[in-house]
Amino acid sequence: MRSTDVPTGKLVVIEGVDGAGKNTLARRLVSAWERDDLDVIRIGFPRYGESVHADLAAEALRGGHGDTAESVHAMALLFALDRKSAVEDLRKALSCNDIVLLDRYVASNAAYTAARLEQIADGDAVEWIRALEFDRFQVPVPDVQILLDVPVELAAQRAASRESTDSARARDAYERDGSLQSRTSAVYGQLAESNWVSPWRVVDAEVDPDRLAADVFNQPPGEKKVTT
């Protein structure tokens, strides 16, 4: 149960390229925490079907809205605005849950934006996303960011298999671009290595979800580096 002496819940994020297995890991973490009688809420970004900005981005990635998808910064803004519109909901969730688990968050925008511009993690794109989302939009800073690091080739196979068995999970332009996925994976690794904005944990597909859940919940607060 939620401890009365804890002012806010812990914000935990799972990151990784498309097909890495984030959904499966998220479900297993939630199950582990709930077995320990913790109050947990799970939110996925982009919030398709709930946020107009997320839906516009999805439509653009499938050929809608003219040349919107061709603009790296326009797409990044749509994803960022999706999170901005969720700020109050996130704060409310953190006030009444032990853990708020996010499937993708700001680092996803940073990694994909940098990869599309063929930059690395210390380039202008990542700093622009940090300043836009954390400084200007004031989205909550994660306590822990988990990078599910799997080979890009395996992730691509999973995404393709998912698409073939579920017509509702058709891959968008980002997911079909193998070169983009490889560059994004590299940027993710650099973000994790530098503990970008808050502590990171890097795990693979063989991670023990019960142990990871315990380690993440019991991890002491780390430095949150959201300003320059």
C-alpha positions as CSV (number, residue, x, y, z in Angstrom):
1,M,0.0,0.0,0.0
2,R,1.0,3.6,-0.4
3,S,3.1,4.8,2.5
4,T,1.7,8.0,4.2
5,D,5.2,9.4,4.7
6,V,6.1,9.3,1.0
7,P,5.0,12.7,-0.6
8,T,4.9,11.5,-4.2
9,G,5.1,8.2,-6.0
10,K,8.0,7.0,-8.0
11,L,8.0,7.8,-11.7
12,V,9.5,4.8,-13.7
13,V,10.0,4.8,-17.4
14,I,10.7,1.9,-19.8
15,E,12.5,2.9,-23.0
16,G,13.7,0.9,-26.1
17,V,13.3,0.7,-29.8
18,D,10.1,-0.6,-31.4
19,G,9.8,-4.4,-30.8
20,A,12.2,-4.4,-27.9
21,G,9.5,-6.0,-25.6
22,K,8.6,-3.0,-23.5
23,N,4.9,-4.0,-23.2
24,T,5.8,-7.5,-21.9
25,L,8.3,-6.1,-19.4
26,A,5.8,-3.5,-18.2
27,R,3.2,-6.1,-17.6
28,R,5.6,-8.2,-15.6
29,L,6.8,-5.3,-13.5
30,V,3.2,-4.3,-12.7
31,S,2.4,-7.8,-11.7
32,A,5.5,-8.0,-9.4
33,W,4.7,-4.7,-7.7
34,E,1.0,-5.5,-7.2
35,R,2.0,-8.8,-5.6
36,D,3.8,-6.6,-3.0
37,D,0.6,-4.7,-2.5
38,L,1.9,-1.5,-4.1
39,D,-0.5,0.9,-5.9
40,V,0.6,1.1,-9.5
41,I,-0.7,2.8,-12.6
42,R,0.7,2.3,-16.1
43,I,0.5,4.9,-18.9
44,G,1.8,4.5,-22.4
45,F,3.1,7.3,-24.6
46,P,2.2,8.4,-27.2
47,R,-1.4,8.3,-25.9
48,Y,-3.1,7.2,-29.1
49,G,-6.9,7.5,-29.0
50,E,-6.7,9.9,-26.0
51,S,-4.5,12.9,-27.2
52,V,-5.2,14.9,-30.4
53,H,-1.4,15.5,-30.7
54,A,-0.6,11.8,-30.5
55,D,-3.3,11.0,-33.1
56,L,-2.0,13.7,-35.4
57,A,1.5,12.2,-35.2
58,A,0.2,8.7,-35.9
59,E,-1.7,9.9,-38.9
60,A,1.3,11.8,-40.2
61,L,3.5,8.7,-39.9
62,R,1.0,6.9,-42.1
63,G,1.0,9.5,-44.8
64,G,-1.5,12.1,-43.6
65,H,-1.2,15.8,-43.1
66,G,1.0,16.6,-46.1
67,D,4.7,16.8,-45.4
68,T,4.3,16.9,-41.6
69,A,6.2,13.6,-41.1
70,E,9.1,14.9,-43.1
71,S,9.7,17.6,-40.5
72,V,11.8,16.2,-37.6
73,H,10.9,19.1,-35.4
74,A,7.2,19.1,-36.2
75,M,6.9,15.4,-35.2
76,A,8.9,16.0,-32.1
77,L,6.7,18.9,-31.1
78,L,3.6,16.8,-31.6
79,F,4.9,14.0,-29.3
80,A,6.1,16.7,-26.8
81,L,2.7,18.3,-26.8
82,D,1.1,15.0,-26.0
83,R,3.1,14.8,-22.8
84,K,2.4,18.5,-22.0
85,S,-1.3,17.8,-22.1
86,A,-0.8,14.9,-19.7
87,V,1.1,16.8,-17.0
88,E,-1.7,17.3,-14.6
89,D,-2.8,13.7,-15.0
90,L,0.7,12.5,-14.3
91,R,1.0,14.7,-11.2
92,K,-2.3,13.4,-9.9
93,A,-1.2,9.8,-10.6
94,L,2.0,10.4,-8.7
95,S,0.1,11.8,-5.7
96,C,-2.0,8.7,-5.2
97,N,0.1,5.8,-6.4
98,D,3.4,4.2,-5.2
99,I,4.6,3.8,-8.8
100,V,3.6,5.4,-12.1
101,L,5.1,3.3,-14.9
102,L,5.5,4.9,-18.3
103,D,6.0,3.0,-21.6
104,R,8.1,5.6,-23.5
105,Y,8.6,9.2,-22.3
106,V,10.8,12.1,-23.0
107,A,14.0,10.1,-23.8
108,S,12.1,8.4,-26.6
109,N,11.5,11.8,-28.3
110,A,15.2,12.7,-27.7
111,A,16.5,9.5,-29.1
112,Y,14.3,9.4,-32.2
113,T,14.8,13.1,-32.9
114,A,18.6,12.9,-32.7
115,A,18.6,9.7,-34.8
116,R,16.5,11.3,-37.5
117,L,18.9,14.2,-37.6
118,E,21.9,11.8,-37.5
119,Q,23.2,13.3,-34.3
120,I,24.5,11.7,-31.1
121,A,23.2,12.2,-27.6
122,D,25.3,15.3,-26.9
123,G,24.1,17.1,-29.9
124,D,21.7,20.0,-30.2
125,A,18.6,17.9,-30.7
126,V,18.7,16.1,-27.4
127,E,19.3,19.4,-25.5
128,W,16.4,21.0,-27.4
129,I,14.1,18.2,-26.3
130,R,15.3,18.4,-22.7
131,A,14.7,22.1,-22.5
132,L,11.4,22.0,-24.3
133,E,9.8,19.2,-22.3
134,F,11.4,19.5,-18.8
135,D,12.0,23.2,-18.6
136,R,9.3,24.8,-20.7
137,F,6.5,22.2,-20.5
138,Q,7.4,21.2,-16.9
139,V,6.7,17.5,-17.4
140,P,7.7,15.4,-14.3
141,V,11.3,14.2,-14.2
142,P,11.6,10.4,-14.0
143,D,13.1,8.8,-10.9
144,V,14.4,5.8,-12.9
145,Q,14.7,5.2,-16.6
146,I,15.0,1.5,-17.8
147,L,16.5,0.9,-21.2
148,L,15.4,-2.5,-22.6
149,D,18.4,-3.1,-24.8
150,V,17.9,-5.9,-27.3
151,P,19.5,-6.4,-30.7
152,V,17.9,-4.1,-33.3
153,E,17.5,-7.1,-35.7
154,L,15.6,-9.1,-33.1
155,A,13.4,-6.1,-32.3
156,A,12.6,-5.6,-36.0
157,Q,11.6,-9.3,-36.3
158,R,9.3,-9.0,-33.3
159,A,7.7,-5.8,-34.7
160,A,7.1,-7.5,-38.1
161,S,5.7,-10.6,-36.5
162,R,3.3,-8.5,-34.4
163,E,2.1,-6.7,-37.5
164,S,1.5,-10.0,-39.3
165,T,-0.7,-11.3,-36.6
166,D,-2.5,-8.1,-35.6
167,S,-3.8,-5.7,-38.3
168,A,-4.2,-3.0,-35.7
169,R,-0.5,-3.1,-35.0
170,A,0.7,-2.1,-38.5
171,R,4.1,-0.6,-38.4
172,D,4.5,3.2,-39.1
173,A,7.2,4.9,-41.0
174,Y,9.6,5.0,-38.1
175,E,9.1,1.3,-37.3
176,R,9.8,0.3,-40.9
177,D,13.0,2.2,-41.1
178,G,15.8,-0.2,-40.0
179,S,18.5,2.4,-40.3
180,L,16.6,4.8,-38.1
181,Q,16.0,2.0,-35.5
182,S,19.7,1.3,-35.4
183,R,20.7,4.9,-34.9
184,T,18.0,5.3,-32.3
185,S,19.3,2.3,-30.4
186,A,22.8,3.9,-30.4
187,V,21.5,7.2,-29.0
188,Y,19.5,5.3,-26.3
189,G,22.7,3.7,-25.2
190,Q,24.5,7.0,-25.0
191,L,21.6,8.5,-23.0
192,A,21.7,5.6,-20.6
193,E,25.5,5.8,-20.2
194,S,25.4,9.4,-19.3
195,N,22.4,9.0,-17.0
196,W,20.5,11.6,-18.9
197,V,18.4,13.8,-16.6
198,S,18.1,11.0,-14.0
199,P,19.4,7.5,-13.2
200,W,19.2,4.7,-15.8
201,R,19.2,1.0,-15.7
202,V,20.1,-1.1,-18.8
203,V,18.6,-4.6,-19.0
204,D,18.2,-7.2,-21.6
205,A,15.4,-9.6,-22.6
206,E,16.5,-12.1,-20.0
207,V,16.1,-9.8,-17.0
208,D,14.3,-11.1,-14.0
209,P,11.2,-8.9,-13.7
210,D,10.7,-9.6,-10.0
211,R,14.2,-8.7,-9.1
212,L,14.1,-5.6,-11.3
213,A,10.9,-4.5,-9.8
214,A,12.3,-4.7,-6.3
215,D,15.6,-3.0,-7.2
216,V,13.8,-0.1,-8.9
217,F,11.3,0.4,-6.1
218,N,14.1,0.3,-3.5
219,Q,16.6,2.4,-5.4
220,P,17.4,5.5,-3.5
221,P,16.7,8.9,-5.1
222,G,19.4,9.9,-7.6
223,E,20.5,13.2,-9.0
224,K,18.0,14.7,-11.5
225,K,19.9,16.7,-14.0
226,V,17.3,18.8,-15.8
227,T,19.1,22.1,-16.1
228,T,22.3,23.2,-17.7
